[in-house]
Amino acid sequence: MGSLPPSVHQRTWWKEGTVYQVWPASYKDSNGDGVGDIQGIISTLDYLKDLGIDVLWVSPMYDSPQKDMGYDISNYENIYPKYGSLADAEELIKECHVRGMRIIFDLVINHTSDQHTWFKQSRSSKDNPKRDWYIWRPAKYDKDGNRKPPNNWRAHFGGSAWEWDEQSQEYFLHLFCPEQPDLNWENSITRDAVYASAVKFWLEKGVDGFRIDTVNMYSKGTTLPDAPIVDPSTELQFGPHLFCNGPRMHEFLREINEKVLRHYDCMTVGELPHTPDTASVLRYISAKDPMLNMVFQFDIVDLGQGSDYKFETVPYPLTTLKATIARLQTLITGTDAWTTAFLENHDQARSISRFASDSPKNRVRSGKLLAMLLATLTGTLYIYQGQEIGMINVPPHWQPDDFKDVEAINYLSLVRARFHNSPSAIATAVDGIRAVGRDNARTPVQWDSSPHAGFSTVKPWMRVHDDYPSINVADQVANPNSVLQFWKRMLRMRKDHLDCFIYGDFEMFDPTDEHTLTFSKTWEGERVLVCLNFSADRRRVFVPEGWGAEGQWEILVGNGEDGYVERGWLEGWEGRIYRVR
């Protein structure tokens, strides 16, 4: 074997494993209270192992008031009571390891809950020793003497990023909900407390790493200037370049590695929004300067979202998706960095609805098509709960009252206020939420066709998707032609062709074709061609020169139901993977 490419210089479990994300509230309820829990997760570990999962990623289950579904943490060292106990969490870690699986937790350390004891002390007085553990600023006043926030930043979920504290007579910063005050990472004492309570505490209990929330927002500088005016109709402006990738961001990540992470065999994957520059991304994931093992970039899942408000959706052609995939797949070529492959998570709508067809006629074939795409991409593969059975977006008849997500609810409130309750404006907003809203990923997992989809024995905290009688785990376990069984096949194939699929070089063909997506993966002598039809009609696919005569093509897998294969043509939403000799 020749010398390995730089990105493959260290073969390791977190590159080659498939990661499955569980969002606890909607995964599996074991005690009949309508909310998913840790024992529910434990009860499905054999199912996940059989699926081909190597690493379990559990979204936040720490103690929390649940203003943002657990991303507002009041105690890093305890568990939200509805999810279980600390002993349950320890059992989950043990049961994963017993099965030869790893487990990673969410690490949410840009902010805490306003109910965390640190913040309670911080807001108690300006003289409290923990006052500067958070970001406080005095008010500004306009020419008429009206109190104003320190700057014009708009929070991610709408409204000002600053909240007035009446008791101490200052504003505190919150990039998300008002109940999620941002920690002051400029304070070294704060950082050390975070490392001890949120990171080392769980590594000592056996957790194998972390998905790190908002990993590029800790360093915001100290001047906090106004954001540029992008929307002249409002005082508040969204300026992510002012609070992402700040001046000390890399210093902080090096420090957490040096003080904690390097002492454990653990993985880190960072959520890296608002970072379009390739060189900036590579700085975070270079092996020679340890900060993060890999990051989630959102170039693919952000397609179709509005530039200022995500729910103001816009159409895009397949060529844009193809160019985005090619850019992300070649990001690490010739480097010592690593990357990720994903289409879904707890913040994204369902991939079949977004990138293929969720019609009853095409849904199964579309789910298999996307499985072929993902399973052949370079990088660590991430699957989100329900994706393996082809769960889809909420149906068109769902109304605003069915939505639970704070981001969607706040956006609807903004639209109602700005457009004076205009029915057409509200309808457009609801359409946008149905298309890209986070609630699409948060409907309960559909385990069987019994009441409440087998998720719970009582009415769940969130409405179950109407289609659960036809899309559920139990039916697909028994059906060899199901999306679930196809995912199992693809994950086995990914391991069988580990070098080529996970580490292989990527090349996109025919980038201007608006209907088909064709690319190759190569590793030394192995060559694989992936041909996917992203349309409902029969299409001719591009066959690159130099890829051998017809007799040298071997079909590894396809999603055509009738078994008929004609080289160079694909039926609607059909895909095939060829090994070319």
C-alpha positions, 0 to 999 in steps of 0.5 A: 500500500502507498502512503496514506492521504493526510486526512487518513493518517490516523485511522480511528473509531470516530472516523469509521463509526456510524453515529446515531442521534437520539433526541430524548423527549421524542425517542421512547417513553418507558414509564407512560408519562408521554415524554421520552426517557433514558430507560426508553433509550436503553430498551432500544440499544439492541435495535440500534446495534442491529441497525449497524450503529457504532456511536450513540449521540444523546442530545441534552438530558441534563437538568433544565427548565426546558425553555429550549428543550434542554439547551438551557442547562441548570445543572451539568451534573444532574439529569432532567427528572422526566428523563430519569436519574444520574444512575439511569445515565450511568446505566446507559453509558455502561449498556452502550459499552457492553454492546461494543458501542460508544456514547457521546453527549451534547456539550452546551457551554456557550450559555446556561439556564438562568436557573443555574446557580452560577447565574442566580449568583451573578444576577444577585448583585454587581458585587457578587464574585460570579457577576462577570461569569456572564456578560453584563452591560449598562443600558443606553439611552436615546435622545428622549431618555428611553432605555435601550439595549447595549447594541442592536443585536437580534437573538437567534429566536427573535427579539433583542439579544439583551435582557434587562435585569431590574434587580441589578439594573443592567442588561445581560447577553443571550444569543438565544432565549432570554432564559439562556444567558451567555457565559463570559469566556473572557473569565478564566475562572469561569472557563475552568468551572465549565471544564470541570462541571460540564466536560470532565465530570462526564468523561470520568463517568465513561462518556466517549466524547461530545457534540459541541453546541455553537462551538464558535460563539464563545469568543465575542470580543469585548467591544460588542459593536452594533450589527450592520443594518440589513433590515431597515424595517426594524431596529434589531439586526442579525449579525452573526459575524460579530459573535462567531469565530471571535478573536480568542476562539481558537485559544479557548478550544486549544485550552480545553484540549490541553486541560481536559480532552487530550487526557481521554480517548474521546471524540469531538464534533463541533456545531460550526454555523456562519463559517463559509470560508474554507480556510477558517473551517480547516483551522478548527479541524487540523490534526496538527493543531488539536481543537476539534476532530470534525465539525458540522457545516450547514451548507447543505441543510441551509439550502432553501432557507431565507438569508435573514429569517430561515422560514422565508424559504426560497427555491434552489436547483439541484445543481446548487445541491451538487456543488455544495456536496462537492465543495464539502466533500473536497474540503479536506482533500490534501489536508490532515483534517476530517469531515462529517456527512449528514442530512438531518438532526434535531434542528433540521426538517426531514431529508426526504421531504426537503431533498427528494419526494415524500409522496406515498408513491415515491417516499420509500424509493426516496429514502433509499436514494438518500441512504445511498448518497449518505453511505458513500460520502467521505467523513463520519456518518451521522443518522438522526432518529427516525431517518432510518425508517424514512420519517417525513415532515409534518403534514400540510393540515397541521396548524400553528397550535401544533407547533412546539418549537420556540423558534417557530412560535416566536417567528409566528408572533413576529409575523402577526405583529409586523403584518397586523395578523394578515391571514396570507402572511400567517399562512406563508409563515406556517408554510415556511415552518412546515418546510424547514422548521425544527418541529419536523424532527421532533415528532415522536419516533414511530415504533409501531402502529399501535396508539401513539405510534408505540412511543408511549401508552399515553398522549405524548408531549407532542403530536404524533405524525399522522402517517405512523400506521404506514411508517413505523419500525415494527412494520419495517423490521418485518419487511425486507424491502423497507427503508430500514432494511435498506439502511442496514444493508447500506451500513454493512456495505459502508463497512465492507468498502470502508477505504473507498466509501469513508476515506476515498477521493470524491469527484462530481460528474456532470455538475450542470445536469439539473436532474441527476447526481453522479459521482465517483469514490476511488481508493487505490485500485477500487473505483465506485460510481454512484448514480442517483436520479433526483427527479420523478421521470426516467433520466439518462445519467452521465457516464464518465469516459475511461470507466470501462466497458459494460462488462466491467460494471458490477452493481453493488446495490440499487433501489429499483423495485422491479429488478430491471437494470439498464445501464445509463438510465434511471427511473424516477428517484432511482439510484445505483452504486456500481463497482467498476473494474 
